Amino acid sequence: MNSAKDKALDVLKSSIVINASESVYPNVPGMMFSREFLEKLSRIGMTAVAVTCGWKPEHDFRTALDRIISTYSILGGGEMLYGETVQDIYRAKEERKLAVILQFQNTIPIEHDVRLLEVWYKLGVRIVELTYNERNLVGDGCMEKADCGLSEFGRKVVEEMNRIGLVIDLSHVGERSASEAIELSKDPLIFSHSNARAVCDVPRNISDEHIKAVAEKRGVIGINALSPFLRKDGEKQGTTLTDYLKHIDHVVKLVGVDFVGIGTDYTEGEGPPRFCFRSITDLLDVAALLLENGYSDKDLKKIMGENWLRVFKAVWKEL
């Protein structure tokens, strides 16, 4: 390894490292919990990952419940634990285990009953996206041309998530829905895996206005590794880690280093041209590039996990 990678690895190994959007579990569940994958995560000092238990329109209450139940036996091997509290994440670091944070990328699993948010919280879910691209009972997704914003039910959902301590995720959420949620929420909100529209102007990426608004609420923007959201010709031409860095740089220059994090949305086993990563271990190269481009050790620790941890400390509650 070169000196930058050596130094980056030292920083990661001594830090809390969190990926707020890990796509291996919903796509290839066998890989997510395989020894091979866990060893890769351990190699780069990964402490916690958020995995999606529901996102499709058909992921209703029962389907999402089945997906969570299926993780119980898989997590019984001793190398992982549920990341339900900040203390769980610290424990994972201390014991060299992986904390798994359960996440929904849609509010479909609560169906039409806001009370189910507390049920899901008690079952371990800690992050919930309001919509996934399309319209649901809460509001409009980012691919809805009407962009009608939150429904009255959606406003109740935001208020209830604040009450019980669920992190509100705005990735895939429509412009107006996101704006209204940011205004309404008393807690920090996140975009767990959303890139900067000023760098790559596509609908799923987010505006500078939303980046600034989330930063004002002390939230975090997670940068994903998907080529179509890194560069406009990325899907055809492929992208590099330098393209990934451009989105981190943009958020940092706009609002500061306290409001950007890692949310790769990456599926292990895939790679270019769909992603700029060849493996999750490329996060070490991202860390080295950050150091080479003038970021300090302290900056690196914030981007790689401390910023997410700050949000979790502010939002998660004991029920």
Rosetta blueprint (number, residue, H / E / L):
1 M L
2 N L
3 S H
4 A H
5 K H
6 D H
7 K H
8 A H
9 L H
10 D H
11 V H
12 L H
13 K H
14 S L
15 S L
16 I L
17 V L
18 I E
19 N E
20 A E
21 S E
22 E E
23 S L
24 V H
25 Y H
26 P H
27 N H
28 V L
29 P H
30 G H
31 M H
32 M H
33 F L
34 S L
35 R H
36 E H
37 F H
38 L H
39 E H
40 K H
41 L H
42 S H
43 R H
44 I L
45 G L
46 M L
47 T L
48 A E
49 V E
50 A E
51 V E
52 T E
53 C E
54 G E
55 W L
56 K L
57 P L
58 E L
59 H L
60 D L
61 F H
62 R H
63 T H
64 A H
65 L H
66 D H
67 R H
68 I H
69 I H
70 S H
71 T H
72 Y H
73 S H
74 I H
75 L H
76 G H
77 G H
78 G L
79 E L
80 M E
81 L E
82 Y E
83 G L
84 E L
85 T L
86 V H
87 Q H
88 D H
89 I H
90 Y H
91 R H
92 A H
93 K H
94 E H
95 E H
96 R L
97 K L
98 L E
99 A E
100 V E
101 I E
102 L E
103 Q E
104 F E
105 Q L
106 N L
107 T L
108 I H
109 P H
110 I H
111 E L
112 H L
113 D L
114 V L
115 R L
116 L H
117 L H
118 E H
119 V H
120 W H
121 Y H
122 K H
123 L L
124 G L
125 V E
126 R E
127 I E
128 V E
129 E E
130 L L
131 T L
132 Y L
133 N L
134 E L
135 R L
136 N L
137 L L
138 V L
139 G E
140 D L
141 G E
142 C L
143 M L
144 E L
145 K L
146 A L
147 D L
148 C L
149 G L
150 L E
151 S L
152 E H
153 F H
154 G H
155 R H
156 K H
157 V H
158 V H
159 E H
160 E H
161 M H
162 N H
163 R H
164 I H
165 G L
166 L L
167 V E
168 I E
169 D E
170 L L
171 S L
172 H L
173 V E
174 G L
175 E H
176 R H
177 S H
178 A H
179 S H
180 E H
181 A H
182 I H
183 E H
184 L H
185 S L
186 K L
187 D L
188 P L
189 L E
190 I E
191 F E
192 S L
193 H L
194 S L
195 N L
196 A E
197 R L
198 A L
199 V L
200 C L
201 D L
202 V L
203 P L
204 R L
205 N L
206 I E
207 S L
208 D H
209 E H
210 H H
211 I H
212 K H
213 A H
214 V H
215 A H
216 E H
217 K L
218 R L
219 G L
220 V E
221 I E
222 G E
223 I E
224 N L
225 A L
226 L E
227 S H
228 P H
229 F H
230 L L
231 R L
232 K L
233 D L
234 G H
235 E H
236 K H
237 Q H
238 G L
239 T L
240 T L
241 L H
242 T H
243 D H
244 Y H
245 L H
246 K H
247 H H
248 I H
249 D H
250 H H
251 V H
252 V H
253 K H
254 L H
255 V H
256 G L
257 V H
258 D H
259 F H
260 V E
261 G E
262 I E
263 G L
264 T L
265 D L
266 Y E
267 T L
268 E L
269 G L
270 E L
271 G L
272 P L
273 P L
274 R L
275 F E
276 C L
277 F L
278 R L
279 S L
280 I L
281 T L
282 D H
283 L H
284 L H
285 D H
286 V H
287 A H
288 A H
289 L H
290 L H
291 L H
292 E H
293 N L
294 G L
295 Y L
296 S L
297 D H
298 K H
299 D H
300 L H
301 K H
302 K H
303 I H
304 M H
305 G H
306 E H
307 N H
308 W H
309 L H
310 R H
311 V H
312 F H
313 K H
314 A H
315 V H
316 W L
317 K L
318 E L
319 L L
